[in-house]
Amino acid sequence: MGVEQKLGNMGVVTTTLESVVNWGRTNAMWPMLFGLACCAIEMMSAQSSTYDMSRFGMELMRASPRQSDLMIVAGRVSRKMAPVLRRLYDQMPEPKWVIAMGDCASCGGVFNNYAILQGVDEIVPVDVYVAGCPPRPEALIHGVMTLHEKVKAEKFKDLAQIK
């Protein structure tokens, strides 16, 4: 049963511009790979045919920040790597989102020392945290779906106030 049967002979579909734009944003997110440790293996596994993140419009991970709007930080971030991560985030076009994957990216994990950031949110704003050490590919997919729900609920007036 398609849209034609539901509409009858009217041939009209009504919706809001916000919902159409947010639908397009959720179904065409291009993630940037930023794998730093063991979580990167699970992130690569989520792209495999078993889990198939391409069903969410994420056909491949981008290596360029200018071609991506979703940064998945997978693994521990050292203080030496933090300025590089921030520079890549700044080069991403608006709107942009960040997923912190794993305990190391979320809160430093077991590395409670001066060399490792105690959470990537010290450098970039994080939209979704994915827990685990390392989190399974299903957890990353759940994090992506949670981000999709957040993006679908965005309002234009809220985005204008952020800037």
Secondary structure, 3 states (H helix, E strand, C coil): CCHHHHHCCCCCCCCCHHHHHHHHHHCCCCEEEEECCCHHHHHHHHCCCCCCHHHHCCCCCECCHHHCCEEEEECCCECCCHHHHHHHHHHCCCCCEEEEECHHHHHCCCCCCCCECCCHHHCCCCCEEECCCCCCHHHHHHHHHHHHHHHHCCCHHHHHHHC
